[in-house]
Amino acid sequence: MRDVTKTLVGENKMTKAQAQLELIKTNTAIEAKIVELANELGQHNKNCVMNDLQLLWDKKDILNKFI
Protein backbone atom coordinates (compact mmCIF):
# COMPACT_ATOMS: atom_id res chain seq x y z
CA MET A 1 0.00 0.00 0.00
CA ARG A 2 1.37 3.42 -0.98
CA ASP A 3 1.89 5.95 1.78
CA VAL A 4 -0.31 8.90 0.83
CA THR A 5 1.23 11.20 3.46
CA LYS A 6 4.54 11.21 1.58
CA THR A 7 2.72 12.31 -1.56
CA LEU A 8 0.83 15.06 0.25
CA VAL A 9 3.77 16.40 2.21
CA GLY A 10 6.69 15.59 -0.09
CA GLU A 11 7.94 17.35 -3.19
CA ASN A 12 5.21 15.93 -5.43
CA LYS A 13 2.07 17.80 -4.42
CA MET A 14 -1.18 15.98 -4.98
CA THR A 15 -3.99 17.76 -6.82
CA LYS A 16 -7.58 17.57 -5.65
CA ALA A 17 -8.46 15.40 -8.66
CA GLN A 18 -5.69 12.97 -7.76
CA ALA A 19 -6.88 12.95 -4.15
CA GLN A 20 -10.45 12.20 -5.23
CA LEU A 21 -9.24 9.33 -7.43
CA GLU A 22 -7.16 7.97 -4.55
CA LEU A 23 -10.20 8.29 -2.26
CA ILE A 24 -12.29 6.18 -4.66
CA LYS A 25 -9.55 3.52 -4.71
CA THR A 26 -9.33 3.61 -0.91
CA ASN A 27 -13.10 3.22 -0.52
CA THR A 28 -13.02 0.20 -2.82
CA ALA A 29 -10.17 -1.31 -0.79
CA ILE A 30 -12.11 -0.70 2.45
CA GLU A 31 -15.17 -2.47 1.05
CA ALA A 32 -13.01 -5.45 0.02
CA LYS A 33 -11.41 -5.64 3.46
CA ILE A 34 -14.81 -5.57 5.18
CA VAL A 35 -15.92 -8.53 3.05
CA GLU A 36 -12.63 -10.28 3.86
CA LEU A 37 -13.16 -9.61 7.58
CA ALA A 38 -16.63 -11.16 7.45
CA ASN A 39 -15.24 -14.29 5.79
CA GLU A 40 -12.31 -14.82 8.17
CA LEU A 41 -12.70 -17.50 10.80
CA GLY A 42 -9.59 -17.18 12.98
CA GLN A 43 -9.09 -14.35 15.46
CA HIS A 44 -5.48 -13.80 14.36
CA ASN A 45 -6.54 -13.32 10.74
CA LYS A 46 -9.35 -10.99 11.81
CA ASN A 47 -6.84 -8.90 13.76
CA CYS A 48 -4.59 -8.67 10.69
CA VAL A 49 -7.51 -7.54 8.53
CA MET A 50 -8.58 -5.02 11.18
CA ASN A 51 -5.06 -3.55 11.20
CA ASP A 52 -5.24 -3.18 7.41
CA LEU A 53 -8.66 -1.56 7.74
CA GLN A 54 -7.33 0.91 10.29
CA LEU A 55 -4.57 1.96 7.88
CA LEU A 56 -7.11 2.41 5.10
CA TRP A 57 -9.42 4.48 7.33
CA ASP A 58 -6.47 6.67 8.34
CA LYS A 59 -5.57 7.15 4.69
CA LYS A 60 -9.20 8.01 3.89
CA ASP A 61 -9.24 10.58 6.71
CA ILE A 62 -6.09 12.25 5.34
CA LEU A 63 -7.57 12.36 1.84
CA ASN A 64 -10.87 13.80 3.09
CA LYS A 65 -9.01 16.57 4.92
CA PHE A 66 -7.05 17.33 1.75
CA ILE A 67 -10.17 17.57 -0.40
C-alpha distance (Angstrom), angle and dihedral (degrees) to the residues before:
residue distance angle dihedral
M1 . . .
R2 3.81 . .
D3 3.79 117.4 .
V4 3.79 105.0 -120.3
T5 3.82 93.6 -168.6
K6 3.81 90.6 67.8
T7 3.79 89.7 53.9
L8 3.80 93.0 48.1
V9 3.78 96.7 44.7
G10 3.81 102.0 29.0
E11 3.77 130.6 79.4
N12 3.81 94.1 -77.7
K13 3.79 104.5 73.1
M14 3.78 115.8 -153.1
T15 3.80 118.8 -129.7
K16 3.79 121.8 -137.0
A17 3.81 90.2 -109.5
Q18 3.80 90.6 54.0
A19 3.80 90.0 47.5
Q20 3.81 91.3 51.2
L21 3.81 90.9 50.0
E22 3.80 90.4 48.7
L23 3.82 89.2 48.8
I24 3.81 90.8 54.7
K25 3.82 90.0 50.5
T26 3.80 90.7 47.7
N27 3.82 92.5 50.2
T28 3.80 89.8 51.5
A29 3.80 90.6 49.9
I30 3.82 90.6 49.3
E31 3.81 91.0 52.2
A32 3.81 90.5 50.2
K33 3.81 91.9 49.3
I34 3.81 91.7 50.1
V35 3.81 89.8 53.8
E36 3.81 89.3 46.9
L37 3.82 90.3 50.2
A38 3.80 91.2 52.7
N39 3.80 91.0 51.6
E40 3.81 97.0 47.7
L41 3.78 117.1 102.3
G42 3.81 104.8 -174.2
Q43 3.80 122.9 73.7
H44 3.82 92.4 -135.3
N45 3.80 91.5 55.5
K46 3.81 90.9 46.2
N47 3.80 89.6 52.9
C48 3.81 90.6 51.3
V49 3.80 91.3 50.7
M50 3.81 91.0 46.6
N51 3.81 90.0 53.4
D52 3.81 89.3 52.0
L53 3.80 89.8 48.3
Q54 3.79 91.2 51.5
L55 3.81 90.4 53.9
L56 3.79 90.8 49.4
W57 3.82 92.2 48.7
D58 3.81 89.8 49.9
K59 3.80 90.0 50.3
K60 3.82 90.2 48.5
D61 3.81 90.5 51.0
I62 3.82 91.4 52.3
L63 3.80 91.3 48.8
N64 3.81 92.6 48.1
K65 3.80 90.4 52.3
F66 3.80 90.0 49.9
I67 3.80 93.4 51.0
